[in-house]
Amino acid sequence: MRRIHVGNALSAFGLGFTVPYLYVYVAQVRGLGAMTAGLVLAVFAVAALIVLPFAGRAIVRQGPLPVLLTALVTAAVGSLSLGLAGHASTVLLSAAALGAGQAVMQPALATMIVDCSTSETRSRAFATQFFLQNLGLGVGGLIGGHLVDTTSAASFTLLFAIEAAMFLLLVVVMTTLRLPHAPRIVGAPAQSARGSWRQLLGNRAMVQLCVLGFVLFFACYGQFESGLSAYGVEAAGISTSALGTALAANTAMIVVAQFAVLRFVERRKRSRVIALVGLIWAVAWLTAGYAGLGHGSQEMATAAFVSTYALFGLGEAMLSPTVAPLVADLAPEGMAGQYNSAFALVKQLALAVGPAVGGPLGASLHAPYIVTFLLFSLGITYLALRLGKQLTPVQNQPSLRKSRVVAQGGAQSASIAA
């Protein structure tokens, strides 16, 4: 598990070097224009949508480690090629390789965490993963910002080379792993490990979780760098530096609150935790509404906008030990890879649709934008409570498993004593 967490941190650290500067690199440094830069971002999403349906089946058949190693090498080649590419066609092909590799890493690493954890330790494992991902992205972005020079293509080549080196270093770390076989959670549906997508779609709880996951990612992550930032600039008059401060506040909230929140989450029903996140995000959207539609000073608007991102970060910290472990606990034995890939596919769909819908709405229709996503946040609460009715008590609250074992042990001891 320690090696897997190191791997997560390394991959996030590498991505942090390039993700914030990708648009500038393609559009301005390589002189390929805004259209090509937009196509590169779209290619990332399309590549992920193409490979993820096959990734789950490959993880089930081959195991997560071979799939992860293939994805890492593909991403490393794509990253280095992108740093050297000077023409639109090579940039797009490189972006496709990098996007496909990144997409497959997620379910492969998630399945490895499942294989190295139990239902009782899984929430803490995924919380640690999320913490290290955000820390790695933040540190990588900070260092990359000091290395980059928009007048020098060579400085960007260095950034992409560092990212590729992190992926290859992760290959070395992962080859030292010997993965155990994780025990299943009590109450998981007993289906064949050779189950297909049809079997997955027959799991009502998983289908409802996927619908809920789409709304979660659409209403939060899909708005960060598109609709919400456009709304902040156009409606609230937020400067680019203040926008950077808001993104930093989001990451800082996750890093600071993650393990404090974990203690709150571990003893509560997962469905109710997700429902609470919907309410917190509803408050975040109301705060954003005040920033852009209120009549306070510019300082108050900026403070409200930064607070919006911090509130989103609090919700994210609550979701990281909740949603991903629930996906794993709903999966039949041997099917964690397929379920993780399905959920990653839903996430990519939301991240593709979210900016397309939220961007134009946030830039021009300010009040309807806030109302729309306020309703989506309340919808998260409704869908979460509805999902809770489809879960077994142990799936909804894994801590019950330990208490039941203790209670049964006490009963047996009393019986023996009698």
Long-range contacts (C-beta under 8 A, 24 or more apart in sequence): 1-113, 1-116, 1-117, 1-125, 3-173, 3-174, 3-176, 3-177, 4-109, 4-112, 4-113, 4-116, 4-129, 4-177, 5-128, 5-129, 5-132, 6-173, 7-109, 7-170, 7-173, 7-174, 8-109, 8-129, 8-132, 8-133, 8-136, 9-132, 9-133, 9-135, 9-136, 10-136, 10-166, 10-169, 10-170, 10-173, 11-72, 11-105, 11-109, 11-136, 11-166, 11-167, 11-170, 12-132, 12-133, 12-134, 12-135, 12-136, 12-137, 12-140, 13-136, 13-137, 13-139, 13-140, 13-166, 14-79, 14-140, 14-162, 14-163, 14-164, 14-165, 14-166, 14-167, 15-102, 15-136, 15-137, 15-140, 15-163, 16-136, 16-137, 16-138, 16-139, 16-140, 16-141, 16-142, 16-143, 16-144, 17-140, 17-141, 17-143, 17-144, 17-147, 17-159, 17-160, 17-162, 17-163, 18-79, 18-82, 18-144, 18-159, 18-160, 18-163, 19-137, 19-141, 20-141, 20-144, 20-145, 21-144, 21-148, 21-156, 21-159, 24-150, 25-156, 26-91, 28-150, 29-150, 29-152, 29-153, 29-156, 30-85, 30-86, 30-91, 30-153, 32-88, 32-91, 36-88, 36-91, 36-92, 39-92, 40-91, 40-92, 40-95, 42-352, 43-92, 43-95, 43-96, 43-99, 44-95, 44-98, 44-99, 44-102, 45-99, 45-348, 45-351, 45-352, 46-96, 46-99, 46-352, 47-95, 47-96, 47-97, 47-99, 47-100, 47-103, 48-99, 48-100, 48-102, 48-103, 48-344, 48-345, 48-348, 49-345, 49-348, 49-349, 49-352, 50-100, 51-100, 51-103, 51-104, 52-103, 52-104, 52-107, 52-341, 52-342, 52-344, 52-345, 52-348, 53-197, 53-341, 53-345, 55-103, 55-104, 55-107, 55-108, 55-337, 55-341, 55-344, 56-107, 56-337, 56-338, 56-339, 56-340, 56-341, 56-342, 57-338, 57-341, 58-337, 59-107, 59-108, 59-111, 59-336, 59-337, 59-338, 59-340, 59-341, 60-193, 60-194, 60-334, 60-335, 60-337, 60-338, 63-179, 64-107, 64-108, 64-109, 64-111, 64-112, 64-115, 64-179, 64-337, 65-108, 65-112, 65-174, 65-177, 65-179, 67-104, 67-108, 67-337, 68-104, 68-105, 68-108, 68-109, 68-112, 68-174, 69-171, 69-174, 69-175, 70-104, 71-100, 71-101, 71-102, 71-103, 71-104, 71-105, 71-108, 72-101, 72-105, 72-167, 72-168, 72-170, 72-171, 72-174, 73-101, 73-167, 73-168, 73-171, 74-98, 74-100, 74-101, 74-104, 75-100, 75-101, 75-102, 75-105, 75-164, 75-167, 76-101, 76-164, 76-165, 76-167, 76-168, 76-171, 77-164, 79-160, 79-161, 79-163, 79-164, 79-167, 80-160, 80-161, 80-164, 82-160, 83-156, 83-157, 83-158, 83-159, 83-160, 83-161, 83-164, 84-157, 84-160, 101-167, 103-344, 103-348, 106-340, 106-344, 107-337, 107-340, 107-341, 107-343, 107-344, 108-337, 110-324, 110-327, 110-328, 110-336, 110-340, 110-344, 111-336, 111-337, 111-340, 112-177, 112-179, 113-328, 114-182, 114-328, 114-331, 114-336, 114-340, 115-179, 115-180, 115-181, 115-182, 115-336, 116-179, 116-180, 116-182, 117-182, 118-182, 118-183, 119-183, 119-185, 119-186, 119-325, 119-329, 119-394, 119-398, 119-401, 120-398, 120-399, 120-401, 120-402, 122-325, 122-328, 122-329, 122-398, 123-262, 123-265, 123-266, 123-321, 123-322, 123-325, 123-398, 124-262, 124-266, 124-321, 125-325, 126-320, 126-321, 126-324, 126-325, 127-258, 127-259, 127-261, 127-262, 127-317, 127-320, 127-321, 129-320, 129-324, 130-254, 130-258, 130-316, 130-317, 130-320, 130-321, 131-254, 131-255, 131-258, 131-259, 131-320, 134-251, 134-254, 134-255, 135-255, 137-251, 138-248, 138-251, 138-255, 182-336, 184-332, 184-333, 185-328, 185-329, 185-394, 185-395, 185-398, 185-401, 186-392, 186-394, 186-401, 187-392, 187-393, 187-394, 187-395, 188-329, 188-330, 188-331, 188-332, 188-333, 188-395, 189-330, 189-332, 190-332, 191-332, 191-335, 192-332, 193-332, 193-333, 193-334, 193-335, 195-332, 195-335, 195-338, 197-338, 197-342, 200-335, 200-338, 200-339, 200-342, 203-330, 204-390, 205-330, 205-387, 205-390, 205-391, 205-395, 206-327, 206-330, 206-331, 206-339, 206-342, 208-383, 208-386, 208-387, 208-390, 209-323, 209-326, 209-327, 209-330, 209-343, 209-387, 210-342, 210-343, 210-346, 211-383, 212-274, 212-380, 212-383, 212-384, 212-387, 213-323, 213-343, 213-346, 213-347, 213-350, 214-346, 214-347, 214-349, 214-350, 215-350, 215-376, 215-379, 215-380, 215-383, 216-274, 216-277, 216-319, 216-323, 216-350, 216-380, 217-346, 217-347, 217-350, 217-351, 217-354, 218-350, 218-353, 218-354, 218-357, 218-376, 219-281, 219-354, 219-373, 219-376, 219-377, 219-380, 220-281, 220-312, 220-315, 220-316, 221-347, 221-350, 221-351, 221-354, 222-350, 222-351, 222-353, 222-354, 222-355, 222-357, 222-358, 223-354, 223-355, 223-358, 223-362, 223-373, 224-250, 224-309, 224-312, 225-355, 226-354, 226-355, 226-358, 226-359, 226-362, 227-354, 227-355, 227-357, 227-358, 227-359, 227-361, 227-362, 227-363, 227-369, 227-373, 228-288, 228-308, 228-358, 228-362, 229-362, 230-358, 230-359, 230-362, 230-363, 231-288, 231-292, 231-362, 231-363, 231-366, 231-369, 231-370, 232-288, 232-291, 232-292, 232-305, 234-292, 234-362, 234-363, 234-364, 234-366, 235-291, 235-292, 235-293, 235-362, 235-366, 236-288, 236-291, 236-292, 236-301, 236-302, 236-304, 236-305, 237-298, 237-301, 238-291, 238-301, 238-302, 238-305, 239-302, 242-302, 242-305, 242-306, 245-306, 246-305, 246-306, 246-308, 246-309, 247-309, 249-306, 249-307, 249-309, 249-310, 249-313, 250-309, 250-310, 250-312, 250-313, 250-316, 251-313, 252-310, 252-313, 253-309, 253-310, 253-311, 253-313, 253-314, 253-317, 254-313, 254-316, 254-317, 257-313, 257-314, 257-317, 258-317, 258-320, 261-314, 261-317, 261-318, 261-321, 262-321, 264-318, 265-318, 265-321, 265-322, 266-321, 266-399, 267-397, 267-399, 268-397, 269-388, 269-396, 269-397, 270-322, 270-323, 270-325, 270-326, 270-388, 270-391, 270-395, 270-396, 270-397, 271-384, 271-385, 271-387, 271-388, 271-391, 271-396, 272-384, 272-385, 272-388, 273-318, 273-319, 273-322, 274-318, 274-319, 274-322, 274-323, 274-380, 274-384, 274-387, 275-380, 275-381, 275-384, 275-385, 275-388, 276-318, 276-381, 277-315, 277-318, 277-319, 277-380, 277-384, 278-377, 278-378, 278-379, 278-380, 278-381, 278-382, 278-384, 279-377, 279-378, 279-381, 280-311, 280-314, 280-315, 280-318, 281-311, 281-312, 281-315, 281-377, 281-380, 282-374, 282-377, 282-378, 282-381, 283-311, 284-308, 284-311, 284-312, 284-315, 284-377, 285-370, 285-373, 285-374, 285-377, 286-370, 286-374, 287-311, 288-370, 289-367, 289-370, 289-374, 292-366, 292-370, 293-366, 293-367, 293-370, 325-398, 326-391, 326-395, 329-395, 329-398, 330-395
